[in-house]
């Protein structure tokens, strides 16, 4: 694998994304790559390493597709989802264990058309998929505002999402890209992330995210409520413990300053040690209480 230590040219020559391309295929386990989003990946399987090595100089693009089952070691065409992402490799470096870490930038959705080779690495014809729908339509703009507002609320509730994402989200003016950004940062299952990737209709994609965000917001709100109740209960328990300790200290000081009080406690202990019948014991305790 060619290992580059310097970032790629910020204005690289890119392939014509409208035309079908023959690309090396990088199958991923439990990860979905989105267009326009940077991803850090690790490749360790032999065919994956050879596909990276064969990526053409210049555009250095590759097809990234997610496996249906993560435990398949040598995935064939049927083992990966048909829609993935055409991505540009920005940087690669080798790790001590022989695997390669790489940073890629998603360019466009792509659909697998036909496998052209399986050895020494998987290669296939990939057709770019463009977003569909009118991004300036009333429905798209309304959904975009809804998704943005929901995402802002989720960021406020989630400790894992940085505040800077709010600024990034409100400055995205393309409905499809907003949906991809939200899906990229949310903690979703692979199937859910893949469902977002497959959807090319921008209105339907936003509807998917609106539904997911509503669920995430509800979960986070319930979680915050539970945490608040737990903290309140812990605080109450700690206050009660503190007050009990104070009462014990006060009683000890009173006992130390009143010898008679100490005698009463001594008598109580003797009554308990005597193991009297219940009626006699209760009567003795009542009489001792009167002496306090």
C-alpha atoms as an extended CHARMM CRD file, in Angstrom:
* protein
*
       292  EXT
         1         1  UNK       CA              0.0000000000        0.0000000000        0.0000000000  PROA      1               0.0000000000
         2         2  UNK       CA              1.2920000000        3.4070000000       -0.9000000000  PROA      2               0.0000000000
         3         3  UNK       CA              1.4810000000        5.4100000000        2.3230000000  PROA      3               0.0000000000
         4         4  UNK       CA              1.3010000000        9.1750000000        2.0600000000  PROA      4               0.0000000000
         5         5  UNK       CA              2.1790000000       11.4350000000        4.9570000000  PROA      5               0.0000000000
         6         6  UNK       CA              0.9760000000       14.7320000000        3.4920000000  PROA      6               0.0000000000
         7         7  UNK       CA             -2.6410000000       15.7330000000        2.9420000000  PROA      7               0.0000000000
         8         8  UNK       CA             -3.7670000000       15.6700000000       -0.6430000000  PROA      8               0.0000000000
         9         9  UNK       CA             -4.0380000000       18.7710000000       -2.7960000000  PROA      9               0.0000000000
        10        10  UNK       CA             -7.0810000000       20.7020000000       -1.4940000000  PROA      10              0.0000000000
        11        11  UNK       CA             -8.2860000000       21.0620000000       -5.0920000000  PROA      11              0.0000000000
        12        12  UNK       CA             -7.7250000000       17.6290000000       -6.5830000000  PROA      12              0.0000000000
        13        13  UNK       CA             -8.9100000000       16.5520000000       -9.9880000000  PROA      13              0.0000000000
        14        14  UNK       CA            -12.0910000000       14.5730000000       -9.4970000000  PROA      14              0.0000000000
        15        15  UNK       CA            -13.7370000000       11.9920000000      -11.7290000000  PROA      15              0.0000000000
        16        16  UNK       CA            -16.8420000000       12.7270000000      -13.7280000000  PROA      16              0.0000000000
        17        17  UNK       CA            -19.4500000000       11.6150000000      -11.2090000000  PROA      17              0.0000000000
        18        18  UNK       CA            -22.1710000000       11.4420000000      -13.8550000000  PROA      18              0.0000000000
        19        19  UNK       CA            -20.4720000000        8.5460000000      -15.6340000000  PROA      19              0.0000000000
        20        20  UNK       CA            -20.1750000000        4.9140000000      -14.6320000000  PROA      20              0.0000000000
        21        21  UNK       CA            -16.7810000000        4.1270000000      -13.1450000000  PROA      21              0.0000000000
        22        22  UNK       CA            -14.7290000000        0.9880000000      -12.6160000000  PROA      22              0.0000000000
        23        23  UNK       CA            -13.5000000000        1.1350000000       -9.0300000000  PROA      23              0.0000000000
        24        24  UNK       CA            -11.7500000000       -0.9810000000       -6.4770000000  PROA      24              0.0000000000
        25        25  UNK       CA            -14.2680000000       -1.9080000000       -3.7900000000  PROA      25              0.0000000000
        26        26  UNK       CA            -13.5660000000       -1.5190000000       -0.0820000000  PROA      26              0.0000000000
        27        27  UNK       CA            -16.1140000000       -3.5200000000        1.9620000000  PROA      27              0.0000000000
        28        28  UNK       CA            -16.6450000000       -2.1960000000        5.4850000000  PROA      28              0.0000000000
        29        29  UNK       CA            -17.8880000000       -3.8750000000        8.6420000000  PROA      29              0.0000000000
        30        30  UNK       CA            -20.4250000000       -1.9740000000       10.7820000000  PROA      30              0.0000000000
        31        31  UNK       CA            -19.6750000000        1.3700000000        9.1180000000  PROA      31              0.0000000000
        32        32  UNK       CA            -21.5750000000        3.4540000000        6.5730000000  PROA      32              0.0000000000
        33        33  UNK       CA            -19.7730000000        6.2270000000        4.6910000000  PROA      33              0.0000000000
        34        34  UNK       CA            -21.7710000000        9.2750000000        3.5400000000  PROA      34              0.0000000000
        35        35  UNK       CA            -21.1470000000       11.7320000000        0.7050000000  PROA      35              0.0000000000
        36        36  UNK       CA            -19.4660000000       15.0320000000        1.6100000000  PROA      36              0.0000000000
        37        37  UNK       CA            -18.4400000000       13.7110000000        5.0230000000  PROA      37              0.0000000000
        38        38  UNK       CA            -14.8630000000       12.9140000000        6.1420000000  PROA      38              0.0000000000
        39        39  UNK       CA            -14.3090000000        9.4500000000        7.5730000000  PROA      39              0.0000000000
        40        40  UNK       CA            -11.3580000000        7.7810000000        9.2530000000  PROA      40              0.0000000000
        41        41  UNK       CA            -11.2340000000        4.0730000000        8.4190000000  PROA      41              0.0000000000
        42        42  UNK       CA             -8.9850000000        1.0860000000        9.0310000000  PROA      42              0.0000000000
        43        43  UNK       CA             -8.3440000000       -1.6490000000        6.4640000000  PROA      43              0.0000000000
        44        44  UNK       CA             -6.5940000000       -4.8930000000        7.2970000000  PROA      44              0.0000000000
        45        45  UNK       CA             -7.8390000000       -7.6310000000        4.9900000000  PROA      45              0.0000000000
        46        46  UNK       CA             -5.5530000000       -8.5750000000        2.1240000000  PROA      46              0.0000000000
        47        47  UNK       CA             -8.0260000000       -7.7910000000       -0.6590000000  PROA      47              0.0000000000
        48        48  UNK       CA             -8.8600000000       -4.4390000000        0.9430000000  PROA      48              0.0000000000
        49        49  UNK       CA             -5.1850000000       -3.4940000000        1.1170000000  PROA      49              0.0000000000
        50        50  UNK       CA             -4.6960000000       -4.4190000000       -2.5390000000  PROA      50              0.0000000000
        51        51  UNK       CA             -7.7460000000       -2.3740000000       -3.5450000000  PROA      51              0.0000000000
        52        52  UNK       CA             -6.2750000000        0.6560000000       -1.7900000000  PROA      52              0.0000000000
        53        53  UNK       CA             -2.9170000000        0.0650000000       -3.4400000000  PROA      53              0.0000000000
        54        54  UNK       CA             -4.5850000000       -0.0560000000       -6.8570000000  PROA      54              0.0000000000
        55        55  UNK       CA             -6.5390000000        3.1830000000       -6.3850000000  PROA      55              0.0000000000
        56        56  UNK       CA             -5.5560000000        5.4170000000       -9.3250000000  PROA      56              0.0000000000
        57        57  UNK       CA             -3.1770000000        8.3000000000       -8.6910000000  PROA      57              0.0000000000
        58        58  UNK       CA             -4.6900000000       11.7560000000       -9.0500000000  PROA      58              0.0000000000
        59        59  UNK       CA             -8.3160000000       11.3330000000       -8.0970000000  PROA      59              0.0000000000
        60        60  UNK       CA             -7.4520000000        8.2180000000       -6.0310000000  PROA      60              0.0000000000
        61        61  UNK       CA            -11.0910000000        7.2060000000       -5.7230000000  PROA      61              0.0000000000
        62        62  UNK       CA            -12.5570000000        3.9880000000       -4.3830000000  PROA      62              0.0000000000
        63        63  UNK       CA            -16.0000000000        2.4900000000       -3.9170000000  PROA      63              0.0000000000
        64        64  UNK       CA            -16.9060000000        1.9980000000       -0.2480000000  PROA      64              0.0000000000
        65        65  UNK       CA            -19.7540000000       -0.4040000000        0.4930000000  PROA      65              0.0000000000
        66        66  UNK       CA            -21.0430000000       -1.8160000000        3.7770000000  PROA      66              0.0000000000
        67        67  UNK       CA            -21.2540000000       -5.5480000000        4.4150000000  PROA      67              0.0000000000
        68        68  UNK       CA            -24.6370000000       -7.0460000000        5.2130000000  PROA      68              0.0000000000
        69        69  UNK       CA            -23.0290000000       -9.3800000000        7.7620000000  PROA      69              0.0000000000
        70        70  UNK       CA            -19.9200000000       -8.2260000000        9.6140000000  PROA      70              0.0000000000
        71        71  UNK       CA            -18.6070000000      -11.7540000000       10.1810000000  PROA      71              0.0000000000
        72        72  UNK       CA            -18.1100000000      -12.5160000000        6.4730000000  PROA      72              0.0000000000
        73        73  UNK       CA            -14.3450000000      -12.4860000000        5.9790000000  PROA      73              0.0000000000
        74        74  UNK       CA            -14.1960000000      -12.4420000000        2.1470000000  PROA      74              0.0000000000
        75        75  UNK       CA            -17.4040000000      -10.7110000000        1.0080000000  PROA      75              0.0000000000
        76        76  UNK       CA            -18.7340000000      -11.2710000000       -2.4990000000  PROA      76              0.0000000000
        77        77  UNK       CA            -21.1970000000       -9.0370000000       -4.3430000000  PROA      77              0.0000000000
        78        78  UNK       CA            -24.2010000000      -10.5640000000       -2.5680000000  PROA      78              0.0000000000
        79        79  UNK       CA            -22.5980000000       -9.9280000000        0.8260000000  PROA      79              0.0000000000
        80        80  UNK       CA            -22.5560000000       -6.1380000000        0.5220000000  PROA      80              0.0000000000
        81        81  UNK       CA            -25.3270000000       -3.5630000000        0.2180000000  PROA      81              0.0000000000
        82        82  UNK       CA            -25.8400000000       -2.4620000000       -3.4050000000  PROA      82              0.0000000000
        83        83  UNK       CA            -25.6560000000        1.2570000000       -2.5820000000  PROA      83              0.0000000000
        84        84  UNK       CA            -22.4920000000        2.7410000000       -1.1510000000  PROA      84              0.0000000000
        85        85  UNK       CA            -20.3310000000        5.8300000000       -1.5550000000  PROA      85              0.0000000000
        86        86  UNK       CA            -17.7110000000        6.8150000000       -4.0950000000  PROA      86              0.0000000000
        87        87  UNK       CA            -14.9530000000        8.3520000000       -1.9970000000  PROA      87              0.0000000000
        88        88  UNK       CA            -11.6130000000       10.0820000000       -2.4390000000  PROA      88              0.0000000000
        89        89  UNK       CA             -8.6530000000        8.8660000000       -0.4110000000  PROA      89              0.0000000000
        90        90  UNK       CA             -6.9700000000       11.8700000000        1.2070000000  PROA      90              0.0000000000
        91        91  UNK       CA             -4.3370000000       10.1410000000        3.2840000000  PROA      91              0.0000000000
        92        92  UNK       CA             -3.0940000000        6.6800000000        4.2400000000  PROA      92              0.0000000000
        93        93  UNK       CA             -0.5750000000        5.4400000000        6.7570000000  PROA      93              0.0000000000
        94        94  UNK       CA              0.4750000000        2.0010000000        7.9210000000  PROA      94              0.0000000000
        95        95  UNK       CA             -0.0440000000        0.7980000000       11.4970000000  PROA      95              0.0000000000
        96        96  UNK       CA              2.3260000000       -1.4830000000       13.4590000000  PROA      96              0.0000000000
        97        97  UNK       CA              0.0290000000       -4.4900000000       12.9840000000  PROA      97              0.0000000000
        98        98  UNK       CA              0.2250000000       -4.2100000000        9.1830000000  PROA      98              0.0000000000
        99        99  UNK       CA             -3.2030000000       -2.6730000000        8.6920000000  PROA      99              0.0000000000
       100       100  UNK       CA             -3.7060000000        0.7250000000        7.0750000000  PROA      100             0.0000000000
       101       101  UNK       CA             -5.4690000000        3.7620000000        8.4980000000  PROA      101             0.0000000000
       102       102  UNK       CA             -6.9800000000        6.0770000000        5.9180000000  PROA      102             0.0000000000
       103       103  UNK       CA             -8.9230000000        9.3250000000        5.7600000000  PROA      103             0.0000000000
       104       104  UNK       CA            -11.4960000000        9.5210000000        2.9910000000  PROA      104             0.0000000000
       105       105  UNK       CA            -14.0050000000       12.1050000000        1.8230000000  PROA      105             0.0000000000
       106       106  UNK       CA            -17.3220000000       10.8850000000        0.4880000000  PROA      106             0.0000000000
       107       107  UNK       CA            -18.0880000000       12.2860000000       -2.9450000000  PROA      107             0.0000000000
       108       108  UNK       CA            -21.3550000000       10.7780000000       -4.1550000000  PROA      108             0.0000000000
       109       109  UNK       CA            -23.6860000000        7.8470000000       -3.6620000000  PROA      109             0.0000000000
       110       110  UNK       CA            -23.0180000000        4.9470000000       -5.9880000000  PROA      110             0.0000000000
       111       111  UNK       CA            -24.8000000000        1.7390000000       -6.9390000000  PROA      111             0.0000000000
       112       112  UNK       CA            -22.9980000000       -1.4840000000       -7.8350000000  PROA      112             0.0000000000
       113       113  UNK       CA            -23.6500000000       -2.4680000000      -11.4260000000  PROA      113             0.0000000000
       114       114  UNK       CA            -21.3660000000       -5.3890000000      -12.2010000000  PROA      114             0.0000000000
       115       115  UNK       CA            -18.3280000000       -7.0580000000      -10.6740000000  PROA      115             0.0000000000
       116       116  UNK       CA            -15.3800000000       -6.9200000000      -13.0770000000  PROA      116             0.0000000000
       117       117  UNK       CA            -12.9150000000       -8.9100000000      -10.9530000000  PROA      117             0.0000000000
       118       118  UNK       CA            -12.6320000000      -10.6380000000       -7.5950000000  PROA      118             0.0000000000
       119       119  UNK       CA             -8.8690000000      -11.1850000000       -7.3720000000  PROA      119             0.0000000000
       120       120  UNK       CA             -6.4810000000       -9.8600000000       -6.2580000000  PROA      120             0.0000000000
       121       121  UNK       CA             -9.1590000000       -7.4620000000       -4.9890000000  PROA      121             0.0000000000
       122       122  UNK       CA            -12.8450000000       -6.8070000000       -5.5920000000  PROA      122             0.0000000000
       123       123  UNK       CA            -13.5100000000       -4.4460000000       -8.4990000000  PROA      123             0.0000000000
       124       124  UNK       CA            -16.8470000000       -3.3660000000       -9.9680000000  PROA      124             0.0000000000
       125       125  UNK       CA            -18.6510000000       -0.9460000000      -12.2150000000  PROA      125             0.0000000000
       126       126  UNK       CA            -20.2650000000        1.7240000000      -10.0340000000  PROA      126             0.0000000000
       127       127  UNK       CA            -22.9180000000        4.1450000000      -11.2360000000  PROA      127             0.0000000000
       128       128  UNK       CA            -23.1110000000        7.4820000000       -9.3470000000  PROA      128             0.0000000000
       129       129  UNK       CA            -26.4930000000        8.3370000000       -7.8360000000  PROA      129             0.0000000000
       130       130  UNK       CA            -27.5780000000       11.9690000000       -7.6810000000  PROA      130             0.0000000000
       131       131  UNK       CA            -30.1360000000       13.3340000000       -5.2250000000  PROA      131             0.0000000000
       132       132  UNK       CA            -33.6580000000       13.5460000000       -6.5850000000  PROA      132             0.0000000000
       133       133  UNK       CA            -36.3920000000       16.0770000000       -5.8490000000  PROA      133             0.0000000000
       134       134  UNK       CA            -36.7910000000       19.8450000000       -5.7830000000  PROA      134             0.0000000000
       135       135  UNK       CA            -34.7240000000       21.1650000000       -2.8870000000  PROA      135             0.0000000000
       136       136  UNK       CA            -36.4640000000       24.5520000000       -3.1060000000  PROA      136             0.0000000000
       137       137  UNK       CA            -39.9650000000       23.0520000000       -2.7550000000  PROA      137             0.0000000000
       138       138  UNK       CA            -42.1290000000       24.0330000000        0.1890000000  PROA      138             0.0000000000
       139       139  UNK       CA            -42.1030000000       20.4690000000        1.5260000000  PROA      139             0.0000000000
       140       140  UNK       CA            -38.3040000000       20.1720000000        1.3580000000  PROA      140             0.0000000000
       141       141  UNK       CA            -37.7300000000       23.5490000000        3.0130000000  PROA      141             0.0000000000
       142       142  UNK       CA            -40.2880000000       22.8580000000        5.7470000000  PROA      142             0.0000000000
       143       143  UNK       CA            -38.7620000000       19.4680000000        6.5000000000  PROA      143             0.0000000000
       144       144  UNK       CA            -35.3060000000       20.9840000000        6.5040000000  PROA      144             0.0000000000
       145       145  UNK       CA            -36.3430000000       23.5030000000        9.1680000000  PROA      145             0.0000000000
       146       146  UNK       CA            -37.9840000000       20.7470000000       11.2290000000  PROA      146             0.0000000000
       147       147  UNK       CA            -34.9420000000       18.4800000000       11.0500000000  PROA      147             0.0000000000
       148       148  UNK       CA            -32.6130000000       21.3560000000       11.8990000000  PROA      148             0.0000000000
       149       149  UNK       CA            -34.6730000000       22.3220000000       14.9600000000  PROA      149             0.0000000000
       150       150  UNK       CA            -34.8390000000       18.7070000000       16.1170000000  PROA      150             0.0000000000
       151       151  UNK       CA            -31.1090000000       18.2690000000       15.6370000000  PROA      151             0.0000000000
       152       152  UNK       CA            -30.3810000000       21.4120000000       17.6720000000  PROA      152             0.0000000000
       153       153  UNK       CA            -32.5000000000       19.9960000000       20.5190000000  PROA      153             0.0000000000
       154       154  UNK       CA            -30.7450000000       16.6220000000       20.3560000000  PROA      154             0.0000000000
       155       155  UNK       CA            -27.3380000000       18.3290000000       20.4660000000  PROA      155             0.0000000000
       156       156  UNK       CA            -28.4190000000       20.1790000000       23.6260000000  PROA      156             0.0000000000
       157       157  UNK       CA            -29.4660000000       16.9100000000       25.2650000000  PROA      157             0.0000000000
       158       158  UNK       CA            -26.6080000000       14.6940000000       24.1150000000  PROA      158             0.0000000000
       159       159  UNK       CA            -23.2260000000       14.7830000000       25.9090000000  PROA      159             0.0000000000
       160       160  UNK       CA            -21.5980000000       13.1200000000       22.8760000000  PROA      160             0.0000000000
       161       161  UNK       CA            -22.4010000000       15.7850000000       20.2750000000  PROA      161             0.0000000000
       162       162  UNK       CA            -20.2670000000       18.9590000000       20.1780000000  PROA      162             0.0000000000
       163       163  UNK       CA            -21.9590000000       22.3600000000       20.3220000000  PROA      163             0.0000000000
       164       164  UNK       CA            -20.1320000000       23.3760000000       17.1290000000  PROA      164             0.0000000000
       165       165  UNK       CA            -22.4450000000       21.0800000000       15.1880000000  PROA      165             0.0000000000
       166       166  UNK       CA            -25.2490000000       23.6100000000       15.6720000000  PROA      166             0.0000000000
       167       167  UNK       CA            -23.3770000000       26.1620000000       13.5770000000  PROA      167             0.0000000000
       168       168  UNK       CA            -22.4620000000       23.5770000000       10.9480000000  PROA      168             0.0000000000
       169       169  UNK       CA            -26.0710000000       22.3860000000       10.6210000000  PROA      169             0.0000000000
       170       170  UNK       CA            -27.6990000000       25.8140000000       10.2920000000  PROA      170             0.0000000000
       171       171  UNK       CA            -25.2430000000       26.7530000000        7.5440000000  PROA      171             0.0000000000
       172       172  UNK       CA            -26.1100000000       23.7970000000        5.3040000000  PROA      172             0.0000000000
       173       173  UNK       CA            -28.5360000000       24.9280000000        2.6280000000  PROA      173             0.0000000000
       174       174  UNK       CA            -28.9160000000       21.6090000000        0.8070000000  PROA      174             0.0000000000
       175       175  UNK       CA            -31.6550000000       19.3390000000        2.2620000000  PROA      175             0.0000000000
       176       176  UNK       CA            -29.9580000000       16.1020000000        1.2480000000  PROA      176             0.0000000000
       177       177  UNK       CA            -26.6300000000       17.0990000000        2.7630000000  PROA      177             0.0000000000
       178       178  UNK       CA            -28.3040000000       18.1160000000        6.0100000000  PROA      178             0.0000000000
       179       179  UNK       CA            -29.9190000000       14.6850000000        6.2260000000  PROA      179             0.0000000000
       180       180  UNK       CA            -26.5550000000       13.0030000000        5.6140000000  PROA      180             0.0000000000
       181       181  UNK       CA            -24.8490000000       15.1500000000        8.2570000000  PROA      181             0.0000000000
       182       182  UNK       CA            -27.4750000000       14.2730000000       10.8640000000  PROA      182             0.0000000000
       183       183  UNK       CA            -27.3540000000       10.5590000000       10.0250000000  PROA      183             0.0000000000
       184       184  UNK       CA            -23.5440000000       10.6180000000       10.2020000000  PROA      184             0.0000000000
       185       185  UNK       CA            -23.4850000000       11.9990000000       13.7510000000  PROA      185             0.0000000000
       186       186  UNK       CA            -26.4320000000       10.1300000000       15.2730000000  PROA      186             0.0000000000
       187       187  UNK       CA            -25.8420000000        6.8300000000       17.0480000000  PROA      187             0.0000000000
       188       188  UNK       CA            -27.9190000000        4.6860000000       14.6790000000  PROA      188             0.0000000000
       189       189  UNK       CA            -27.7640000000        1.0230000000       13.7510000000  PROA      189             0.0000000000
       190       190  UNK       CA            -26.0100000000        0.0420000000       10.5200000000  PROA      190             0.0000000000
       191       191  UNK       CA            -29.3760000000       -0.8210000000        8.9740000000  PROA      191             0.0000000000
       192       192  UNK       CA            -30.7630000000        2.6250000000        9.8100000000  PROA      192             0.0000000000
       193       193  UNK       CA            -27.6970000000        4.3920000000        8.4650000000  PROA      193             0.0000000000
       194       194  UNK       CA            -27.8170000000        2.3090000000        5.2990000000  PROA      194             0.0000000000
       195       195  UNK       CA            -31.5150000000        3.1170000000        4.8420000000  PROA      195             0.0000000000
       196       196  UNK       CA            -30.6240000000        6.8150000000        4.8120000000  PROA      196             0.0000000000
       197       197  UNK       CA            -27.8290000000        6.2110000000        2.3170000000  PROA      197             0.0000000000
       198       198  UNK       CA            -30.0810000000        4.2600000000       -0.0410000000  PROA      198             0.0000000000
       199       199  UNK       CA            -32.7520000000        6.9840000000       -0.1530000000  PROA      199             0.0000000000
       200       200  UNK       CA            -32.0160000000        9.4000000000       -3.0070000000  PROA      200             0.0000000000
       201       201  UNK       CA            -35.2870000000       11.3510000000       -2.7320000000  PROA      201             0.0000000000
       202       202  UNK       CA            -34.3600000000       14.3120000000       -0.5240000000  PROA      202             0.0000000000
       203       203  UNK       CA            -37.8810000000       14.7620000000        0.8830000000  PROA      203             0.0000000000
       204       204  UNK       CA            -38.1770000000       11.1120000000        1.8920000000  PROA      204             0.0000000000
       205       205  UNK       CA            -34.6640000000       11.1880000000        3.3470000000  PROA      205             0.0000000000
       206       206  UNK       CA            -35.5660000000       14.1910000000        5.5000000000  PROA      206             0.0000000000
       207       207  UNK       CA            -38.7550000000       12.4330000000        6.6070000000  PROA      207             0.0000000000
       208       208  UNK       CA            -36.6420000000        9.4740000000        7.7270000000  PROA      208             0.0000000000
       209       209  UNK       CA            -34.4120000000       11.7410000000        9.7670000000  PROA      209             0.0000000000
       210       210  UNK       CA            -37.3520000000       13.6520000000       11.2730000000  PROA      210             0.0000000000
       211       211  UNK       CA            -38.7520000000       10.3660000000       12.5510000000  PROA      211             0.0000000000
       212       212  UNK       CA            -35.3830000000        9.2100000000       13.8910000000  PROA      212             0.0000000000
       213       213  UNK       CA            -34.7020000000       12.5580000000       15.5680000000  PROA      213             0.0000000000
       214       214  UNK       CA            -38.1170000000       12.5480000000       17.2660000000  PROA      214             0.0000000000
       215       215  UNK       CA            -37.2880000000        9.1480000000       18.7500000000  PROA      215             0.0000000000
       216       216  UNK       CA            -33.7790000000       10.1930000000       19.7860000000  PROA      216             0.0000000000
       217       217  UNK       CA            -35.0610000000       13.3750000000       21.4040000000  PROA      217             0.0000000000
       218       218  UNK       CA            -37.6560000000       11.4430000000       23.3990000000  PROA      218             0.0000000000
       219       219  UNK       CA            -35.0600000000        8.9080000000       24.5580000000  PROA      219             0.0000000000
       220       220  UNK       CA            -32.6410000000       11.6510000000       25.6060000000  PROA      220             0.0000000000
       221       221  UNK       CA            -35.3680000000       13.5970000000       27.4290000000  PROA      221             0.0000000000
       222       222  UNK       CA            -36.4620000000       10.4890000000       29.3440000000  PROA      222             0.0000000000
       223       223  UNK       CA            -32.8240000000        9.7520000000       30.1470000000  PROA      223             0.0000000000
       224       224  UNK       CA            -32.2880000000       13.3050000000       31.4160000000  PROA      224             0.0000000000
       225       225  UNK       CA            -35.4200000000       13.0480000000       33.5630000000  PROA      225             0.0000000000
       226       226  UNK       CA            -34.2910000000        9.7350000000       35.0710000000  PROA      226             0.0000000000
       227       227  UNK       CA            -30.8420000000       11.1440000000       35.7770000000  PROA      227             0.0000000000
       228       228  UNK       CA            -32.3770000000       14.1830000000       37.4690000000  PROA      228             0.0000000000
       229       229  UNK       CA            -34.5680000000       11.9640000000       39.6600000000  PROA      229             0.0000000000
       230       230  UNK       CA            -31.6040000000        9.7840000000       40.5930000000  PROA      230             0.0000000000
       231       231  UNK       CA            -29.5020000000       12.8080000000       41.4990000000  PROA      231             0.0000000000
       232       232  UNK       CA            -32.3640000000       14.2140000000       43.5690000000  PROA      232             0.0000000000
       233       233  UNK       CA            -32.7490000000       10.8860000000       45.3780000000  PROA      233             0.0000000000
       234       234  UNK       CA            -29.0150000000       10.6790000000       46.0170000000  PROA      234             0.0000000000
       235       235  UNK       CA            -29.0460000000       14.2430000000       47.3440000000  PROA      235             0.0000000000
       236       236  UNK       CA            -31.9760000000       13.4660000000       49.6470000000  PROA      236             0.0000000000
       237       237  UNK       CA            -30.2670000000       10.3110000000       50.9320000000  PROA      237             0.0000000000
       238       238  UNK       CA            -27.0540000000       12.2110000000       51.5850000000  PROA      238             0.0000000000
       239       239  UNK       CA            -28.9410000000       14.9620000000       53.4470000000  PROA      239             0.0000000000
       240       240  UNK       CA            -30.7590000000       12.3940000000       55.5770000000  PROA      240             0.0000000000
       241       241  UNK       CA            -27.4760000000       10.6520000000       56.3620000000  PROA      241             0.0000000000
       242       242  UNK       CA            -25.9110000000       13.9670000000       57.3400000000  PROA      242             0.0000000000
       243       243  UNK       CA            -28.8290000000       14.8210000000       59.6320000000  PROA      243             0.0000000000
       244       244  UNK       CA            -28.7260000000       11.3810000000       61.2830000000  PROA      244             0.0000000000
       245       245  UNK       CA            -25.0270000000       11.7990000000       61.9520000000  PROA      245             0.0000000000
       246       246  UNK       CA            -25.6990000000       15.2110000000       63.4590000000  PROA      246             0.0000000000
       247       247  UNK       CA            -28.4050000000       13.7520000000       65.7060000000  PROA      247             0.0000000000
       248       248  UNK       CA            -26.0710000000       10.9710000000       66.8520000000  PROA      248             0.0000000000
       249       249  UNK       CA            -23.4000000000       13.5130000000       67.6890000000  PROA      249             0.0000000000
       250       250  UNK       CA            -25.8640000000       15.6600000000       69.6290000000  PROA      250             0.0000000000
       251       251  UNK       CA            -27.1600000000       12.6440000000       71.5480000000  PROA      251             0.0000000000
       252       252  UNK       CA            -23.5930000000       11.5920000000       72.3470000000  PROA      252             0.0000000000
       253       253  UNK       CA            -22.7530000000       15.0600000000       73.6580000000  PROA      253             0.0000000000
       254       254  UNK       CA            -25.9210000000       15.1110000000       75.7690000000  PROA      254             0.0000000000
       255       255  UNK       CA            -25.1060000000       11.6560000000       77.0880000000  PROA      255             0.0000000000
       256       256  UNK       CA            -21.5720000000       12.7200000000       77.9770000000  PROA      256             0.0000000000
       257       257  UNK       CA            -22.8640000000       15.8000000000       79.8390000000  PROA      257             0.0000000000
       258       258  UNK       CA            -25.6720000000       13.9070000000       81.6260000000  PROA      258             0.0000000000
       259       259  UNK       CA            -24.4290000000       10.8700000000       83.6090000000  PROA      259             0.0000000000
       260       260  UNK       CA            -27.9960000000        9.8190000000       84.3020000000  PROA      260             0.0000000000
       261       261  UNK       CA            -28.6440000000        9.5180000000       80.5630000000  PROA      261             0.0000000000
       262       262  UNK       CA            -25.7510000000        7.1060000000       80.3570000000  PROA      262             0.0000000000
       263       263  UNK       CA            -27.2700000000        5.0320000000       83.1310000000  PROA      263             0.0000000000
       264       264  UNK       CA            -30.5450000000        4.8030000000       81.2250000000  PROA      264             0.0000000000
       265       265  UNK       CA            -28.7070000000        3.5060000000       78.1630000000  PROA      265             0.0000000000
       266       266  UNK       CA            -26.9250000000        0.9750000000       80.3500000000  PROA      266             0.0000000000
       267       267  UNK       CA            -30.2630000000       -0.2160000000       81.7500000000  PROA      267             0.0000000000
       268       268  UNK       CA            -31.6600000000       -0.5240000000       78.2110000000  PROA      268             0.0000000000
       269       269  UNK       CA            -28.7610000000       -2.7450000000       77.2290000000  PROA      269             0.0000000000
       270       270  UNK       CA            -29.3070000000       -4.9380000000       80.2990000000  PROA      270             0.0000000000
       271       271  UNK       CA            -33.0190000000       -5.3180000000       79.5180000000  PROA      271             0.0000000000
       272       272  UNK       CA            -32.1720000000       -6.4620000000       75.9830000000  PROA      272             0.0000000000
       273       273  UNK       CA            -29.5370000000       -8.8870000000       77.2520000000  PROA      273             0.0000000000
       274       274  UNK       CA            -31.9690000000      -10.3820000000       79.7420000000  PROA      274             0.0000000000
       275       275  UNK       CA            -34.2030000000      -11.6000000000       76.8650000000  PROA      275             0.0000000000
       276       276  UNK       CA            -37.3810000000      -11.0420000000       78.8560000000  PROA      276             0.0000000000
       277       277  UNK       CA            -40.7990000000      -12.0920000000       77.5510000000  PROA      277             0.0000000000
       278       278  UNK       CA            -42.0900000000       -9.5980000000       75.0040000000  PROA      278             0.0000000000
       279       279  UNK       CA            -44.6960000000       -8.0790000000       77.3460000000  PROA      279             0.0000000000
       280       280  UNK       CA            -42.2020000000       -7.6250000000       80.1730000000  PROA      280             0.0000000000
       281       281  UNK       CA            -39.5530000000       -6.2120000000       77.8320000000  PROA      281             0.0000000000
       282       282  UNK       CA            -42.0060000000       -3.6520000000       76.3660000000  PROA      282             0.0000000000
       283       283  UNK       CA            -43.0510000000       -2.5660000000       79.8530000000  PROA      283             0.0000000000
       284       284  UNK       CA            -39.4290000000       -2.1140000000       80.9190000000  PROA      284             0.0000000000
       285       285  UNK       CA            -38.6240000000       -0.0750000000       77.8210000000  PROA      285             0.0000000000
       286       286  UNK       CA            -41.6220000000        2.1920000000       78.4480000000  PROA      286             0.0000000000
       287       287  UNK       CA            -40.4920000000        2.8750000000       81.9860000000  PROA      287             0.0000000000
       288       288  UNK       CA            -36.9610000000        3.6510000000       80.8220000000  PROA      288             0.0000000000
       289       289  UNK       CA            -38.3410000000        6.0730000000       78.1970000000  PROA      289             0.0000000000
       290       290  UNK       CA            -40.0480000000        8.0110000000       80.9550000000  PROA      290             0.0000000000
       291       291  UNK       CA            -36.7230000000        8.4170000000       82.7160000000  PROA      291             0.0000000000
       292       292  UNK       CA            -35.1210000000       10.0920000000       79.6830000000  PROA      292             0.0000000000
